[in-house]
Amino acid sequence: MLKAVIVVLMLAVVVSLFSGLFFLIKDGGKTNRVVNSLALRVTLSILLLAIILVAVWQGSLTLNPTP
């Protein structure tokens, strides 16, 4: 379940990235939609990082051991 949440958040970040590109091309920077897309992408990225750090700290997610 945790890995599914991480994948969904990563996909949401990518969708937000491309929606910001689309708004930049379509609007030419005249509206705030690009800024809102950037704010959403930063928020999702911080949330994703926090979830990963908490999961590693609790032991729900393990890192690859070095060979």
MOGI-V395790 format. One line per field, one symbol per residue. psi: psi as a letter, one per 20 degrees, with the letter a starting at -180 (. if undefined). burial: 1 if it has 9 or more other ideal C-beta (glycine too) atoms within 8 Angstrom, else 0. Layout:
BEGIN
psi = ???
burial = ???
END
This chain:
BEGIN
psi = hghhgggghghhggghghhhgghggghkjirjhgghggggggghgggggggggghghijhpqqpqq.
burial = 0100110011011001101100110010000011001101100110110011001100001000000
END
